[in-house]
Amino acid sequence: MIGNNGYLPEPCVLHPETVTEYPAPHELREELAERIEAWEDQHDFYYQYDLGVAPGCKVGGHAPWSFSDPFPMVCPECGSGVRPLLTIDGSEWDGGSGSWRPVEDAGYTGLHFLGPANATQLNIGRGYSLQLYVCTASYHHPHLQNMQ
């Protein structure tokens, strides 16, 4: 295991930024997903890697469903829906990302998980991300967690 057993981040500087991300392609209406796919074929741009679901640690945003298809998640207390609250990820961008890579790391050409993308040295599971979800009806209800 790397770092502090993979669960405590290595000391580093935090530079939070606001980004706009969109749902994963498989969460879109079929007609919209097809239109985006046709647009991608005409441009050198990939919705999934450049606009949909930002990788890395984040507050809010869209859920990174990577190992399973999205499934309904509800509050165990009241049955209301839940929304992403926090995602903890060991890598701040993935190998397919172009637009999510910070400008200051644009020149890095090595494997993404060995360089600045993994500066925190976090290792959740076997390279997963951990998401916490909050009830949409009451923040007093228990949080849910999911690992993807």
N, C-alpha and C positions, 0 to 999 in steps of 0.2 A: 504494500500500500504506500502511496506517496503522501507527502505533506504530513499533517497531524492526523494520521490514520484516515485521511480523506474527508473528514467531517468538519474540521476547523480550517478556515481559509488562511493561507499564508498572508502575512502583512503586505498590504498593497494600498494604493491610492484609489479612492472611489470617485469616479466622475459620472454621476448620474446624468442621463439625458432623456428627453422626451422623444419618442419615436411613434410613428403611425404604422400599425401592422394590421393585416387583414386575416380573416379566417383561412384555415387550411383548405386546399382545393376540394377535398372530399366533404367539406362541410357546406359547400356552396350548392345552390340550386343547379340541377344538371344543365339547364340551358345556359346559365351564366358560365359554368365551368367550361362548356364547349366553346363559347365565344372567346374566353380567355385563352384556351388552347390554340384556337385558330390565330389569335393575335400573336401568341408566342412564336408560332411557326413563321410569321412574317418579320419578327424582330429577334435580336440576340439578347433575350431577356427571359427570365423564368419566374413566373408568379410565385411558385412554391418557395424558391430560395431567395428571392429578392423583395417580395412584398408580404407574403403570408407568414404568419406566426414567427415573430422574431425569436431567435435562439438566445440563450444566456439567462442570467438572473434578472428577474423583473418583478415589478409590482403591477398587478392587474393584467390586462391584455387578453390574448386568446390562449387557449390550452394547447400545448404541444402534443397532440396525439400522434405518437410515432410508432409504437409497437402494437397498438390495438386500434380498432375503429372506435370512434366516439361512442360512448354509451351514456344513457341518462344517469345523472347524479342528482340526488335529492337530499335535502336536510333530513337527518335521522330523527330530529325532534318534531318537525311539523310537516314534512313532505314538500316544502317549497323548493324551488329551484336554487341552485348554487352558482356562484360565479368565481372565476379565478381570483385569488387574493395575492398569492406569492408563488413564484417559481424559482427554485434554487437549481442551478445547472453548473457543472464543472467546466464547461466550455462556453465562452462568450460568443463564438460563432462556429459554424460547422464547415466542413470541406466544400459544400456546395454554395455557400454564401458569398455573394459579391458585395451587395449593398449593406449588409449588416456588419461588415468588417470596419472597425474604426479607421479613420483617415490616417492617423499616426501609425497604424500597422499595415498600411496598404503595400509596403515594400516587402513584407515578410513572405518568403517563398517556401518555407519548410512545411512539414505536416502541422495542421492547425492545432492538434491536441498536444503538441510538444512545445509550442512557442507561446507568444503573448495571449493567445486565445484561452490558455489554461493557466494564466498567471496566479490564480487563487489556489491552485492545486487541490481543489475540491474533487472528490470522487464519490458520487452518489450511486450506490449499487455498483453496477458494471458499466458506468458511463451513462446512466440514466439522468433524468431530472426529477425532482420532487416538487409536486404542486400542492398547495394548500388552497382550499375552496371555502368560501364564506356563504352562509345562508342569505338569500336576498330579502327575507322577511325580518330577520333579527340577527345582529352581530353577536348577541348573547348566546345563540345556539352553538353547539359544538362544530368545529371545523372538520372538513373532510380532507383526506389526503389521497393522492394518487401518484404512482411512480410510472413514468414512461421513458 
